[in-house]
Amino acid sequence: MKWAILSGIEGNLTAYEAVLKDIRRQSVSDLYILGDVIGLEGENEAVIQRLQSPRPGELVPQVCVGWWEEQCFSLHGVSGLQNAPELMEKYGGDGVKTLWESVSRESVRWLRSQHFGFHELDCLLIHGSTVSYADELTPDTPAIQLCDRLIRADANYLFCGRSGLTFECWVTPVELRSTVTTLDGVQDPQGYGKTPRQVVGVGSVGRIPGKSTYTLFSPENGQLSFRTVNYGKTKGFGATKR
């Protein structure tokens, strides 16, 4: 069993095709895409159609929503937050107009039907974290915060795509306990043991023109590697293993 874990296509169909070509060489059993399949540049509708209709012999992608999808939902009035204030603040009126015009209502409905995340074995695969789709975990995130996200996820491995970076951070609690206060008072503390847990940034397929990164993971033995795919004028493939 081997998983290919992607994020951040951001409408870049050429990048996605290059990554699919590389995946075909890797004996992959499952394909996960952790959000941000759309963006402000590229071909959003073409990418969505490609995800909906894999070719014969290709894996069916399992897709969850990301930051860009949530902005689209907000624009179309199908989320709790209306008028995409995050998008407006970051990209202005032009960004709002571009996203609105580049994704059809039918495609919004399809995106809306996708998952928030995937809990498989002792792994959580998600765009941000269980706190929020916008929760951006990086190698510089404080260890206590990473530990909190892992405990909330109830997972030994947390794969996330929000940052667009490839990274792995190990968290090994020496002693970790939590308490809950209810109307009846403070409850008995709960311990979480000393099992090492890992946060993995899975990379970005389409954010950097000409260069895609994604992750391969074998859940049976914990083997992890990051793949780099150069496409366009500079073509090639590479891997970084831990």
N, C-alpha and C positions, 0 to 999 in steps of 0.2 A: 504494500500500500504506500503510495506517494502522492502528496497533495501539491498542486501548484496554486499559490496564493498571490493574487494580484490586487492592485488598487490604482486609482487615479488615471484611468484611460483619458478622461477629460475631453471626449469627442475626437481623439486622435486615432482614427481608424487604421492609418498606416502603421502606427506603433503597435496597436493591438494585433494586427496581422503578423507583424514580425515576431511578437512574443508567442503567438500561437504556433508559428513555424518552429520556434525553439522548443516549445513544450512537447511537440510531437516527437522530439528526439529523446525525451526524458523518461519514458515509460510511466507517465502520470496516470493515476487512477481517478482523481477528483480535481475539479477546477473551481476555485472560490474567487469571487471578485468582491472586494470589500469597499464598495461605494465609489463615488465620484466618477461614474461612467460618462457623465456629461460635463461640460465646461463652457467657457466663453469662446474658445477657438476650436476649429475643426468641424466635424460632421456629426452632430449629436444624433440626428435621426438615423443616419447610416449605421452608427455604432449600436444604437438600440435595436435596429432591425437585425444586425449581425448577431447580437446576443440572443435574440428571440429565435433565430433560425440557424443553428449550427449546421455545418455541412456533414454529409455522411461520413461516419468514422470519427467525428470530432466529439469531444466531451461536451455535455450540456453544462453550461456555466451556472453555478449557484451564486446569486447576486444579492447583496444587501445594499441598503441605501447609505449615502454619505452626505457630506456637507453640501455639495452642489445640488443633489436631489432635494434636500430639505429646503434650499432656497427656491427651487422650482415649485415645490409644493406650496410654499408661502405665497409666491406670486399668484398661483392659481387658486388660492383660497381653500386648500384642502389640508391645511395644518392649523394648529392653534395660534401660530404667529402669522399675522397678515402683512402683506406688502413688503416682505423680505427686507427688514431693516438692516440685517447684517450685510446682505449683499449691497444695499444702497450705500452703507457707510464705507465699505471696502472698495467698491468698483463704480459707484456713482450711477447716474441716470443712464448713461450709455451701456453699462454692464447689465442693468435691469432690462433695458430694451432688447439687448442682444439675446439674453437668456430666454426672455418671453417669446421672441420670434423664432428661436431655433429648436424649440421642443413643442410638438403638437399636443393637443389635449388628450388624444388617444395614447400617446407615449407617456404622458403624465400618469394616466390611469394604470398603465403597465408598471411604471416605476413605483407607484404607490403600493402595488401588490407585492413588492419584493420584501425581503426580510430585514429586520433590524440588526440581526447578527446570527451566528451559528454556534451552538454548543455541541461539540463533537468530542467524545471520549473525555479526556481531561483538558480540552482546549476550548477557548472562546475565540472566535474569529469575528471581528467587528471593525467598523470604520474608526470610531473614536474610542469610547469605552461605554460601560453600562451607565455612567454618569450622564453622558451627552454625546451626540454625534460630533460635536465641535471640540471634544476633549482631545487635545493634541499632546500625545506622549512622545518624548524624545529621549536621547541618552542623557540630557541635562535635567530631566525631571527628577525632583528629589526622591530618594529611595522610599521614604515613608509614603509618598503619594503613589508610587508604582505598586507598593505593597497593598495599599488601600484598594487600588483598582483590581488587583489580582484576587483579593478576598471577596470583593463585591461580585466578581465574575465567577467565583467558586471554581477556579481553574488553576492548573499548574502552568499552562501556557496561554498567554494573551497575545494574539496576533492583531495588529492594528495598522490602519492605512492613512490616518489623518495627516501625519507629518510629511508623507512622501519619501521618507528616509528609509534606508536599510540599516537596521541595527539590532542588537540583542543585549538585553540587560538582565543579569541574574539578581534575584532578591532572595537572600537566605536569612530569615528571621532567627535571631538567637532565642528570643522569647517574645511572643506576641499574644496579648490578651485584649478582649474587648468586653465592655459592659453595656447593658441596656437599662435605661431608667424608664419605668412605666408609672402609671398612677398608683400602683401598689408598692413602689419603691425601686431600689436598685436590684437588678437581677444578678444571679451568680455569674462571675466572669466566664467567658468562653475562650479557650486556648486554640491556637491554630497550628501548633507544632513547628517543626524546624525544616520542613521539606523545602528544598530550593525551588523557586518558581521563576518563570522567565517571561519577560515582555519582549516581543519581536516586532520591529517595524518592517513592513513587507515591501517597501519601495513604491515606485510610481511608474506606470507604463507610459503615460503620455505627457507628463508635465514638462520634461526637458526635451526639446526637439532633437531628434537623432539618437537619443539614448534612453532605453527603457531598463528598469530594474524590477525584479520580482523575486519571490521566495519559493523554494522547494522544501518540503518537510515530510519526513517519514514518521508517523505517529507510533509505529511499533518499536522503534529504537531511538527516537528523538534526534535523528540525524537532520541537520539543518544546513542549507546552503543558499546563498544569494546569487542570482543570475543577472548578468548585464548583457543586454542585446543592443548593439549598435545597428542602426538602419539608415537608409538613405545613401548619401555619398560615402559614409564611413560604415561599412558593414562588418559584422563580426559578432562573436559570442564569447562569453567568459563566465567564470564561476568563482565565487569566494566562499570557501568552506570554513566552518569553525573548527 
